[in-house]
Amino acid sequence: MVATEYELPPFDLRLAMDTLAAKDPLLVRLIKETREFRVEKGDAESPYEVLVEAITHQSISGKAAATIFGRIKALGSNGRIPTPHEMLKLPKPALRNAGLSHAKILAMKDLAQKTVDGVVPTLEEAHQLSDEDLLKRLVSVRGIGAWTVEMFLIFRLGRPDVLPIHDLGVRKGWAITYGKKHMPAPKDLLKFGERWRPYRTVASWYMWRACQRAGNAALRKIRPPKTTPRRPTRPNVGRASRNAKPPATRRATRKAL
């Protein structure tokens, strides 16, 4: 079994902890009771490589994805992920035999082409781009959504202020940490998370830790976000409208007169 390697983030972790401690006492308790924030060090380096792995893992179990990812790496040179140019040259049946679905093959090809075209940046270029610019560029790739880009920003680039408001683990971790029966709606979590700026990444990471500590039994008890029932709107009926009669009734009335 290969041990997972971790590394310190590229920002001042002690300052991040002190800042969060001053803003959120409940979060401080969680920080003290769990391990210190770390970023997992993976094999993938460039945005292209990270996204190849992300596409492989979509909608399947981790074990199956690892097997397929190993087959994809075998199609490249030197046991690495096929380069963008190699990916474009690979016949679709080869990728299909590796275990990729038709949709994932199209996503891989689009990713490779956008990398060649410069839409998907190199790792060096990615470090120079803002979170917003990276998000805009990377979600243009077929099959890549905001959540995947947010994970790249957190775990590969170590950006300090990313809050994945749609992530189920972050939302359930929030409910556990703050003693709530319901998950927050994404817009409510975004509003709450303002207190964590400029270290929302660290706070999000501890929401995941809260889920791990709680266990599956506790997590299953957390309900979806509360929904406020909408009041039925009454039509704005004026006096003239209320007194109005259908045309046939008005004609009958005039005839009677």
N, C-alpha and C positions, 0 to 999 in steps of 0.2 A: 504493500500500500504506500503510495507516494504522499508525503506530508504536504499540506497546503502551506504555501509561503505567503507571509503578510509583510506589508511595509507601511511606514508612516506616511501620512498625506503630505502634499507639498505646501501646506499652509501651517500656521502656528497653532498646533493642537491645544497647547495650554491656554492660549488666549481664547480659543473657541470655547473651551470648557468653562473658563471663568466668565465669559460673556453670557453663556447659556445659564450658568448658575445664578447670575444676578437677575435674570429675567424670568426664570421658571423653576420654582422650588421643587415641584413634583418631578421634573426631569432630572434634577440633581440627585434625588433619591435613586432613580433608575441607574444613573451613571455610576454611582458609588457601589451599587449592588451587582454590576455586570462588568465585563472586561472592557478595557479601553479601546476606543475607536481605532480601527485599522482598515486598510484597503487591501483586498486580496490581490496577490500578484499572479496574473494568468500568463499563458503562453502567447496569446494574441497581442500584437503590438500596435499595428496601424489601425485606423478606423476601418479600412477595408477588411482586415483580418477579423476584427471584432464583429463586424456585421455579418461576415460569412458564418461565423460560429453562431451568432444570434439567429439568423435565418434557419440554420440547421436545427436549432432547439425549439423552434416555434411549434406549439400544439402537440408535442409528443413527450414521452417520459425522458428523464435525464439519462437513463441507461441506454435507451434506444438511440437518443441523439448522440451520445458519446460513440456508439458503434458506427453510426453513419458519418460522423465527423472524422473518425479515423480513416474511413474509406475515402473520403474526399481528400484528406491530406495525402493519401497514397497516390492520388492522381497528379500531384504536383511534383516538383523537382526537389531532391534532397529531403524528402519527408515533410516538407512544409506545405502549407495551404497553397493551392495553385495560384500563381500570380494573376493579376487582372488579364493580361494578355493570354496566359495559358487557359484561364477560365473561358474566355471568349472562343478559343479554338476547340475546347472540349466538346465532343458530340453529345447531344442531349441523351442518347441511350446510355452513355457512360455514367452520366450523373444520375440517370434513372436507376441504373443497376446499383449505384452506391446507396440508394434508398431515398432519394429526394423525390418529392411529388412534382407534378407538372407546374404548380404554382411556385414552388420553391426554386425550381430550375429557372423559371422566368425571372424571379427575383435575383438569383445569383448572376444571371447574364446582365441584367440591368445594373446591378451593383458594379460589376466589372467594367461595363461601358462607361458609367458615370465616374468611375475612378480614373480611367484612361482619359476622359474628357476634362478632368480636374474639378468636377463638381464635388466629389468625395475627396477631402484633403489628405495630405500625408500627415503623419503624427506631428511633425514639426510645425506644419501649417495650422493644424488643429489647436495647438497650444496658443497660437496667436489670435484665434477667433473667439468672439464672445459666445456665451451659451446660446443666445438667440440666433446668431448667424449659423452656428453649427446645427442647431435644431432645424432651421429652415433648409439648409443644404442636405442634411442626411435624410429627412423625411420625404424628400423628393425621390428617393430610391423606392422602387416597387417593394411592397411588403414590410417597409420599415415605418414604425409609428413613433410617437413621442416618448413612450415608455422605454423603448429600446435605446433611444438617444440619451435619455436621462440616466440610464444605467451606465452607458459609456462615459458620460460626463462625471459620474460619481466614482466608478470603480477603475476606470483607466486613466482619466485625466485628473482625478482628485479635485474636482471643482467644489468649493466650500458651500455654495448657496443654492443647491438644487433640492426642490421639494416635489417628489412624484405624487401628485394629489390623487391620481387614479390607481395607485398601487394598493392592492388589497391588504398586503402585510402592513404597510404604513398606516392605513386607516384602521385596521383591527388593533394594531399596536397602540394607536392613540386611544381607542376605547378602553383598552386594558389599563393603560397608564393613568388615565384621568377618571377611571371608575364609571364609565358609561355603558349602558346596555346596547346602544346603537352606534354603528359606524358613522362618522361624519360624511356628509355629502362632499364631493370634491371642492365645491365653491366655499363650503364652510371650513374645510381643512386649510384651504389657501388663505382665508381670512385669519384663522387662528395662528397659522404659521408665520405671520408677520412679526410676532414676538421673537421668533428664532433667528431672524436676520441678523447678521449676514452669514450664519452658519446653519442653514436649514438642512444641509447634507448630513451634518453630525446628528442633528435631532432626528432626522429620518432613519438613520442607521440604528439609533437607539429604539425607535419604534419597532423595527424588525427584531431587535434583541428582546423586547417586551413580549412579542409573539412567541419566541423560542422558550422563554421562561414560563409562559402561561400554559403551554401545552395544548393539544388538539381539543381536549374536552372543554376547556374554557373558551377557546376560540369559536367552537361550534355554537356557543350560547349567544354570541354577539349577533345582533339583528341588523338588517339593512337600515339605511338612513331613514329617519322619520320623514313622512310626507305630510304636508299640510293640505287637508282637503280644500278644494276650491269651492267657494260659495256660488250657488247658481245665480246668474245675473237675471234680474227681472227686467222685462222690456220697459222702456220709458214711454209709457202710454199717456198722452195728454188728455185734457178734458174733452176736446173735440173728438178725439179718436174713440174715447170711451162711449160717447153719445152717438157716434156714427152708426148708421144701420146699413146693411147690405143694400145695393141698388134696388133689388126686387122689393125689399121691405119698404124703402122710401117711396117707390112708385105706388105700392098698395096703400100707404098712408095718405099720399096726395089724392088718390082716387076716392078714398073714404071721405076725405074732407070735401 
